C-alpha cells in the first residue's frame, strides 16, 4: 500500500496503488491506440468528407505535431499546475476533442479537432508514467511499468486491426467516439484515486513561492523545433524530402532551434526541459535504447502489414490479425517480466529482449511470398515478447537513479525519445522501401536479356498460358513481356522489404554494447 495525500483533504487517503495503475493505464492505452487507429480509415474519411488522399494525411500529421510539441513540456506543466490537475485537463481535452472529431462536419474541422486531441494526448503518456513512478516504491516499479508497458506496446500492434474492424462494421466516426465513454470513466477514476504525493506538493509550493518566470523562449524553441521536425518526418517521403523547398525550410528551422534549445534551457532556473537529467548515465543510455525501441516497434508494425498486403494479397483486416498475436503475447508476458525485474539484473533482461528481436527480424528477412500465416504470426509473437523484455527493464533502469521530484521531467523526456524513435523509424522505412525497390528493380531489369534463351522460353511459355486460359490480347508478345516486368518489380519489392527487416536487426545488434554501459541495479535497496 502507498499513502497518497490529496490537497483537498486534511487526511491521508490510503489507496491501493494498483487501482491507480489501472486508471492511468486505461487512459494511456486509449491515447496510444489513437495514434495508429486512424491510419487504416484515411481512405474512408477522405471519401466521406470529399477530400483528396494527400489532404487527408493531415489528419495524422496534425495529431502527431501537436503531440510532439506538448509532450516534452508536460513535465514543466505538471510542476506548474499540479500533476493531478494537469492530467485531468489532458483527459478532459482528449475526451471532448475525440467527441468533436467524431461529429466533425468537414476536413478542416476534423484537422483542427485532431490538433486539440494531440495536445490532450501529448500530456497523458508522461504524466501516467510519472504517476506510477511516484505511486509505487522502487521494488514494485518493475511490475507497475509492466502494466504501463502493456498499453504502450500492445496498442500500436492492435490499433490497425481495431480501426479496420470499427470502420468496416460501423463507420470511421466511431474510431473517435469510442474514446468518449472510456475518457469519462478515466476522468472519474482519476478524481477518485489519483492524488499528488506530499513531496510533489511541497516542491510545487516552493516553486510558486520563488521568483517564478515562465520560460517563453524555451517554449517557442521547443514548439518550432519538435513541431517542424514532426512535419518533416511525416511529410518528407510524400514531398520527395530535400527536393522540396517546404521540407528544406522546416528542416532548417528544426535543426537551428533544437541546437539552441539545450544551451538555452541549461541556463534557466525552471527550464521547460531538464537536460541535466541526461548527465545521469543510466538515464542517458535508457533514452538511447528507448529511442531504438520506438524505431523498431513502429517501423516493424508498419512493415509487416504492408508486406502481406502488397505481396501476398492480404486484406487490411487479415494484415491486422497478423499483428494481434504479438500484442496478446505482450499482455501475457508483461507480468512475468515485471516480476523478474526485482530478481534479475535488468541488463540481462534487456539482452534477452534484444536477442529475441534480432532473431525474429533476421527470420523476417528470410520470408518469401509462400510463407504461411502461422509462421509469420509466430515470429511476431517472438518479437512481441522481446519488446516486452525491452520496455519494462529500460524504463526501470531509466528511473532507478532519478529523484522523485524530477520524475515528471524524466517521464516527459523518455516518452519523447520513444515517440521520436517511432517517427524516425516510420519515415526512414518508407524511404528505404521506395528507394530499395527502385535499386533492386534497376538491377533485375538490367539482367533481363530479351535475346537470352531462358528469357525467350519464359515469354513463349507465358504466351501459351495466355492463349490456354482464353485471355484476350491483341499483342501476345507485349503482354508476356509486361508480365515478366511485373514479376521483376514484385521481386524488387520483396527484396526491399527483406532489406528493411535486416536493417532493423542490425540496428538492434548495434545496441548491445550500450546495455553494458548501464549501471547494475542494487536489488537490496527497497
Helices and strands as residue ranges (DSSP letters): E 2-5, E 12-15, H 17-37, G 39-41, H 42-48, H 53-56, H 58-72, H 74-81, H 83-102, H 107-135, G 138-140, H 141-169, H 174-193, H 198-209, H 216-235, G 241-243, H 245-265, G 275-279, H 281-312, H 316-341, H 346-364, H 373-399, G 404-406, H 407-446, H 453-468, H 476-515
